[in-house]
Amino acid sequence: LDGPEDGQLRRLIRQSRLIGGGLLLLLVLFRVLDVTPVQVLRLWGFDLLLQTRAPHTEASPVVAVDVNDESLAHLGQWPWPRRYYVELVDHLREAGAAMIVFNILFSEPDRMSPENLAVTLPGLGPDLRRNLSDLGSYDVALAAAMQTIPTVTAAAAQTPGHPVSAAQTRPGRFAVRGPPDIGALPGISGIIESVAPIGPAGVGEGIVNLLPEPDGAARRVPAAFRIGDTFAPGLALEAARVALGQTSMLLEVPSALGMSGISIGPLFVPTDHMGRIWIDTASPERISRLAAHDVLRNNVPNEELAGRIVVIGTSASGVGEKVRTGAGDTLSGLHLQALALDTIVTDRTPLRDRSFAAAEITAALVLGLLLTWLLPRTPLIWKP
């Protein structure tokens, strides 16, 4: 630019320093407050960082047994009679599975149990009703099968406003090391558990609910939930506790900034301040997925099950939950829980260090101040 316009433009740029500084401070304030657009950008950046991690070189200790669409086509519609799960548990135990995790909530008695049919089916004669009743309950049979192999059952969170059900008595699984105020943990009014005798037959119980992410992707699973003055674990964390042979866990709260992680015996599992565990979703194919009907029909070699942690759930259309990961993959809720469990027990939990926040704010300040200072000094060489 030549002429008087050049001087006017330079004065305008110099005067814009104040505006630029104000905008810079506003952007820093947005980062400190962690508004939603900033959260999304930060999460996307961490997603990219996770893709650079070294790939898995060893087979996962976790396998998923899926009641998928094909299984329903072979053995009948959802929900399955629980005799199928009795057979499944028996087969997994005989194949040498280390433990079982149900990603299925058995919140009501099995309506297909013979003793229930004896009461509910119309038009049955007394002898037939008595014979059906003598066959017993599939719920009792499933509980008996579960007691032959370590099994973790699923529970679901009750949101505020719903009546609180009486929880089945379980020993305390958490202690807190550090300041006792952990109000950042997600709070719920109660839990929906598997019915007796199925629920009490398990050696552990975990909540399957996920927490919404700002962009709708699934990256983290809750480690624990607050229920009044007590805590209930998420399903993946509870399954990891049982797999590691521990009776309790420590919520690590080193400062008033919130949780830093959870200790399960010698294993430290890092979390964010809300107690959420990052999932390593970079290689979802590391989890073997076996169709439930193939397992029931002995079409799966025992070698694929021996010594493994088996997570049972469903991906069937209209039944199984579907989630999108930060890497862009669409997975079933069963697959995500299996990945979360694998991430914990293999000690590959990603960690977004809290120093990242200070580094991001510092970098933004330095870059913004540098640009604000350099722009008026940059030669204006463009000409029309």
ZISUL-V581087 format. One record per pair of residues at least 4 apart in sequence whose C-alpha atoms are under 7 Angstrom apart, sorted by the first residue. I is the first residue (numbers start at 1). GAP is how many residues later the second one is. Records with the same first field share a line. If there is no record, write none. Layout:
I=GAP  GAP
This chain:
1=5  379  380  381  382
2=4
4=4
5=4
6=4
7=4
8=4
9=4
10=4  366
11=4
12=4
13=4  363
14=362
16=4
17=4  355
18=4
19=4
20=4  352
21=4
22=4
23=4
24=4  344
25=4
26=4
27=4
28=4  333
29=4
30=4  5
31=4  7
34=4  5
35=4
36=4  178
37=4
38=4
39=4
40=4  174  175
41=4
42=4
43=4
44=4
45=4
46=4
47=4  279  280
50=232
51=231
59=227
60=226  227  282
61=247  248  281
62=225  246  247  248  276  280
63=224  225  226  245  246  247  248
64=223  224  225  226  246  247  248  271  274
65=224  225  226  227  245  246  247  248
66=223  224  225  226  246  247  248  249
67=4  5  224  225  246  247  248  249
68=4  223  246  247  248
69=4  247  248
70=4
71=4  220  221  222
72=4  5  6
76=4
80=4
81=29  31
82=4  28  56  57  60
83=4  55
84=4
85=4  57
86=4  55  56  59
87=4  209
88=4  208
89=4  56  57
90=4  55
91=4
92=4  5
93=4  56
95=207  210  211
96=209  210  211
97=208  209  210  211  212  213
98=208  209  210  211
99=50  51  52  210  211
100=50  51  52  209  210  211
101=50  51  52  138  209  210  211
102=50  51  52  209  210  211
103=51  208  209  210  231
104=50  209
105=49  50  89
106=88  89
107=85  86  87  88
108=87
109=30  86
110=28  29
111=5  6
112=4  5
113=4  24  25
114=4  18  19  21  22  23
115=4  17  18  20  21  22
116=4
117=4
118=11  14  15
124=4  5
125=4
126=4
127=4
128=4
129=4
130=4
131=4
137=4
138=4
139=4  58  59
140=4  57
141=4
142=4  56
143=4  54  55  58
146=4  5  55  56
147=54
150=52  53
151=51  52  53
152=50  51  52  53  87
153=46  49  51  52  53
154=39  40  51  52  53  54  81
155=36  37  38  39  50  51  52  53
156=35  36  37  51  52  53
157=31  33  34  35  50  52
158=4  30  31  32  33  34
159=29  30
160=28  29
164=25  26
165=25
173=74  75  76
174=57  74  75  76  77
175=74  75  76
176=4  74  75  76
177=73  74  75  76
178=74  75  76  77
179=74  76  77
182=76
184=89  90
185=40  41  89  90
186=39  40
187=38  39  40
188=37  38  39
189=38
190=37
193=6
194=4  5
195=4
196=4
197=4
204=34
205=30  33
206=27  28  29  32
207=26  27  28
208=26  27
210=11  12
212=4
213=4  5
217=106  107  108  109
218=105  106  107  108
219=59  60  106  107
220=56  57  58  59
221=55  56  57
222=12  53  54  55
223=10  11  14  52  53  54
224=7  8  9  10  51
225=6  7  8
226=4  5  6
227=4
233=4  5
234=4
235=4
236=4  101  104  105
237=4  104
238=4
239=4
240=4  101  104  105
241=4  5  23
242=4
246=18  19
249=13  14  15
250=12  13  14
251=10  11  12
252=7  8  9  10
253=5  6  7
254=5  6
257=16
258=15
259=12  13  14  15  16
260=10  11  12  13
261=7  8  9  10  14
262=6  7  8
263=4  5  6
264=4
269=75  80
270=7  79  81
271=4  5  6
272=4  5
278=71  72
279=60  61  64  70  71
280=63  69  70
281=58
282=45
284=55
287=52
291=4
292=4
293=4
294=4  5  6
295=4  5
302=4
311=27
313=21
314=6  20
315=4  5  6  17  19
316=4
320=12  13
321=11  12
322=8  9  10  11
323=7  8  9  10
324=4  5  6  7
325=4  5
331=4  5
332=4
333=4
334=4
335=4
336=4
337=4
338=4
339=4
340=4
341=4
342=4
343=4  5  6
344=4  5
355=4
356=4
357=4
358=4
359=4
360=4
361=4
362=4
363=4
364=4
365=4
366=4
367=4
368=4
369=4
370=4
371=4
374=4
